[in-house]
Every structure is written in structure tokens, then in C-alpha cells.
Amino acid sequence: MAESQYVVFNLDSEEFGIDIMNVKEIIPYQESVNIPNAPEFIEGIINYRGNVIPIINLKKRFKLDDFNVTKDTRIIVINIEEKEIGFIVDEASQTIRLDDNQIDPTPDIISEVDRRFITGVGKIGEDRLLILLDLHKILTDKEKDQIEMMEIE
């Protein structure tokens, strides 16, 4: 039976998971520099190990509540098409292993748009659900182009 490992993170009270193989690093939150005319969900840019990387506010992306920085706020850095991008999350608490039989397909209730980046639902124990995301698919091609343009200017 195949087993995958996921990084668990929180946005508000919801728990999400992303495949650990896609995570480059999880770093403490740092203030980003605002970019004029950037898409709304782009928080700004930071200097990460000598590279300037865009920071995406996942709460804004998912149209969730306001964003408050706490001591637990983290930035999950992943590579999207050979470009490092950071995603702000409320907390990145743990890694977890899930067998294939613990993962259900994405429920039909989820819209076509969201279905693009939700890969399934992980079941942990009796009452804990983990929404599994593919952060590579969270950005549309148009949004990836906007980020591309942003960095050139």
C-alpha cells in the first residue's frame, strides 16, 4: 500500500495538507515588501537566501478571514516551475503519513475551480479531516504570468 507524507498547516481553524516532496522549506514569517499593482493575494516579496521570492497570502487567495500575524505564522516555500514562491499560513504544525486508503477523492460539492488544486481529503482518526492541496495548481496560468511580469518590472 502506498503511503505519502504531508506537511499539515492551518488557515483559521481549517487543516490542510501538502505533499512533503513539494515543500522546499518552512520558515518563520517575515515582513514582505509591497509591490505596486501586484495581484491582491500577493503579499509582497522577501529576500530568501539571496533570492527575491513572491509571497502569496493563502487566506486572501481562498477568500478567508483577515490575516493576522502570530508567533506561529509561517511561510511555506515551494518551487513552482523552477521558481521559488512562498505561501503564508497561520501555522505549519506537523508532518503526517497517510495511506492511500485514508484519502478520499475530492467531494462533488467542491466547485470546478477549487477542484483544480484540491487533490483529496485525508481522514485521520475518527473526526479529523485534512484537505489535501496541490500548491502547484493553486495559481492559474494568468496568475503565474502576473507574478512573472511583476518580477521583471
C-alpha positions in Angstrom: 0.0 0.0 0.0 1.4 3.4 -0.9 2.0 5.9 1.8 2.5 9.6 1.4 3.8 12.2 3.8 2.1 15.6 4.1 3.0 18.8 5.8 0.0 19.9 7.8 -0.8 23.6 8.0 -3.7 25.8 9.3 -5.7 28.6 7.9 -8.2 29.8 10.5 -9.5 26.6 12.0 -9.2 24.5 8.8 -6.4 22.0 8.4 -4.7 21.5 5.0 -2.0 19.1 3.9 0.5 19.4 1.1 2.8 16.6 -0.2 6.1 17.0 1.7 8.0 16.3 -1.5 6.8 19.7 -2.8 8.0 21.6 0.2 11.4 23.2 0.0 11.4 24.8 3.4 9.2 26.2 6.1 10.4 29.5 7.5 9.2 31.9 10.2 7.0 34.7 8.9 8.9 37.8 7.8 7.5 41.1 6.7 7.4 41.4 2.9 8.0 44.4 0.7 4.8 45.5 -1.1 4.8 45.6 -4.9 2.7 48.2 -6.7 0.0 46.8 -8.9 0.5 43.2 -7.7 -2.5 40.9 -7.7 -4.5 41.2 -4.5 -3.4 37.9 -3.0 0.3 38.7 -3.4 1.5 39.9 0.0 4.8 41.2 -1.5 8.3 39.9 -1.9 11.0 38.8 0.5 14.8 38.1 0.3 15.1 34.4 0.8 18.7 33.2 0.8 19.7 35.8 -1.6 16.7 35.3 -3.9 13.8 37.6 -4.2 10.7 35.5 -4.0 7.0 36.4 -4.2 4.8 35.7 -1.1 1.3 34.6 -1.6 -1.3 35.1 1.2 -3.3 31.8 1.1 -6.0 33.3 3.2 -6.6 36.1 0.6 -6.3 33.5 -2.2 -9.1 31.4 -0.5 -11.1 34.5 0.5 -10.9 33.6 4.2 -10.9 35.9 7.2 -8.4 38.7 7.8 -4.8 37.8 8.1 -3.2 38.3 11.5 0.5 37.5 12.1 1.1 35.5 15.2 4.2 33.8 16.6 3.1 30.6 14.8 2.7 32.3 11.3 5.0 30.5 8.8 5.9 30.8 5.1 6.0 27.5 3.2 8.4 27.8 0.3 7.9 25.6 -2.7 9.1 25.5 -6.3 6.6 26.2 -9.0 8.0 25.8 -12.5 11.6 26.3 -11.2 10.6 29.5 -9.3 10.5 29.7 -5.6 7.2 31.0 -4.2 6.3 31.4 -0.5 2.8 30.8 0.9 1.8 32.4 4.2 -0.1 30.1 6.6 -1.3 30.6 10.1 0.7 27.6 11.4 2.6 24.7 10.0 2.3 22.3 12.8 3.4 18.8 11.8 4.0 16.2 9.2 1.7 13.2 8.9 1.8 10.0 6.9 -1.4 8.8 5.1 -2.0 5.5 3.4 -3.9 5.6 0.1 -6.9 4.1 1.9 -7.1 7.1 4.2 -7.6 9.5 1.3 -11.0 10.1 -0.3 -11.4 11.8 -3.6 -12.4 15.4 -3.7 -16.2 15.7 -2.9 -18.5 16.7 -5.7 -19.7 19.6 -3.6 -16.4 21.4 -4.3 -16.6 23.7 -7.3 -14.7 23.1 -10.5 -12.3 26.0 -9.8 -11.3 24.6 -6.4 -11.2 21.0 -7.6 -8.2 22.0 -9.7 -5.9 22.3 -6.6 -7.7 20.1 -4.1 -6.3 16.6 -4.6 -8.5 14.8 -1.9 -9.5 14.6 1.7 -7.3 12.8 4.2 -9.1 11.1 7.1 -7.1 11.0 10.4 -8.8 9.0 13.2 -12.5 9.4 13.7 -13.1 13.1 13.4 -10.2 14.9 11.8 -10.2 15.8 8.1 -7.3 17.2 6.2 -7.9 19.0 2.9 -5.1 17.9 0.6 -3.8 20.6 -1.8 -1.5 20.8 -4.7 0.0 24.3 -4.4 1.4 24.0 -7.9 -2.1 24.2 -9.2 -3.3 27.0 -6.8 -2.3 29.7 -9.3 -3.9 29.9 -12.7 -1.7 30.4 -15.7 -2.8 34.0 -15.8 -1.7 34.5 -12.2 1.7 32.8 -12.9 2.1 35.2 -15.7 1.3 38.2 -13.4 4.0 37.0 -11.0 6.4 36.6 -13.9 5.7 40.2 -15.1 5.9 41.5 -11.5 9.4 40.3 -11.2 10.6 41.7 -14.5 9.5 45.3 -13.9 
